[in-house]
């Protein structure tokens, strides 16, 4: 392929059209390629679906019935039919899209609580959170406040306040997922014909590169090109789909970018996020199907309908009161659905064991661990078509299915080991990895709505689900995912995160010629400037460990600031990451100064003293005395692990080091083995300004690690 005939400049990209087979399905894949210029205006990441979205809903193989979506469709069916009819009539007469935007569904936020069943209210009030539920009703006497908790309820008459007006949800803000009427095949093909005729309409491919796989030949603009076996299988499968049969275009990085031209790759890589934003959809190719892949997809589609992320966002296009009230109600409903599903799955052990191996094998595909798919899936929307062999599903079914699975992850791991142990030793389950991507995608697209005071809302309850059941900030989730993913270039551990929606714009320049240490340091420093210390979860205190295929260090200078993680560390070296969201000082509001890096490369972080360590040990003395553990209180061998009632060490350097040593070795010092020297376990404090020194200051609550940014 002579790329010089299709040169690129500015915001130009190349697009492929897969031609129909001329000699049957076994015929060689043939394509045409042309150049297109991307618009300069970027589509919004958050809010309603962009107008250029290409719908693949009718392509789903055996779509599941919906719990929450069907409820919405029935509730709005008559109204939407009338508005659609009026819309078509107005457009045929006036062709003014502003009239379309004037159409709206009217809502009464006071009635949203009626969606909650008595069982759902009871689950909220008596669950582990012991949450309270506050409701407000308006009448001629004023505002009636009703507050419920596990102990009962009370009613209080408030001040005279006018009742809220009816809210309006514009028709164009209604998610198509709730409006979808299953069209016949002819209607869908007419829709696709109109789509492919629009200039610049295309989909972007997300798939797993496999440089070690066999290759096959295709023809592009009459020239022969070599592609990997996985991509070749995908192209053969795609030409069977109606979108491509009608001439739809696709962007594929391996073909649309000259992989032998370093300058072109450097020019196109910063445009990746824009390419996926402007795509009408993201087409996911998982590879050929297997005997169990269809079973896993059907299972995910079945349980995913218990948790549908779009349900929480259904009223986001209305005013702030309606949107907040609906989100509260929807979060309660999804939480109870989530808990009900957990009980059902845990109670059916044989079924869980039957699905353990197919689900594990489905997420064991190389695709799910590829680094760049994190950005690609986060750029796409819930309706992304996911193709696995002859079966087509959607990202929403995979996304919500894995989020439901997180509630029984321990039981699923146990069942997986039991089912696969006789065949092979299963590795770490990728399901949680995909669930983190799923929640990152939700966070990046969910609209930010104004927070109203509680007294202005008809329904108030704690936020049970924000962007999903997993805790933690989007930044922390992104860097953890990147550190656990596969890529060829270690620089991509940073560059592969820069375009993820919902993350701050760190304004870093993509430059593969920069030393790896410098790339990681600049990225970490940019996080600090944005007030984030989430990268602390990846610190391991070591040097750069990345090496090439020959085992040579990739970094000329393996030294790095001690506060900079090795994002490209090999799996064997990575430290474990505790999942969750923490508040070291509880939920008491505190104010901290933002972390900063001074001119000498020291990272300064401020904190507050929340308590004093009374003692250290592997077992709590209080637990032993209370009988919580099965350890006898009079066991003479446990004297060394009891926590004393007064601090055992003075506040000096040697005592601090010894106390820290005791924490690290736990109760091991009570064994016949000699006690290790603290200096052998802990990093020795130093007053020097060498790059590797650490200074601790318990009095000011600050610490610094000198390491100039190169």
Secondary structure, DSSP 8 states (H G I E B T S, - for coil): --GGGG---TTEEEEEEE---SSSTTS--EEEEEEEE--SS---SSSS--TT----GGG-TT----SHHHHHHHHHHHHHHHHHHHHHHHHHHT--HHHHHH-EEEE-GGGGGGGS-HHHHHHHHHSTT---EEEEEEETTEEEEEEEETTEEEEEE---------EEEEGGGS-HHHH-----HHHHHHHHHHHHTSTT-EEEEE----TTS-EEEEEETTEEEEEEHHHHHHHHHHTTSHHHHTT-EEE-HHHHS-TT-HHHHHHHHTTHHHHHHHSS-EEEEEES--TTHHHHHHHHHHHHTTS-HHHHTTTTTS-HHHHHHHHHHHHHHHHHHHHHHHHHHHH-HHHHHHHHHHHHHHHTSGGGGBTHHHHHHHHS-TT-EEEETTEEEEHHHHHHHHHHHGGGHHHHHHHHHHHHTTT------SHHHHHHHHHHHHHHHS-------GGG-SEEE--S-SSSS--S-HHHHHHHHHHTSB-SSTTHHHHTTTT-TTS--------TTS-HHHHHHHHHHHHHHTT--GGGGG--S-----B-TTS-BS-SS----TTS--TT--TTT------S---TTTTS-------EE-TTS-EEB------------SS-HHHHHHTSSS--TT-GGGGGGS--SS-SS-SSHHHHHHHHHHHHHGGGGGSSS----HHHHS----SS--TT--EEETTTTEEE------
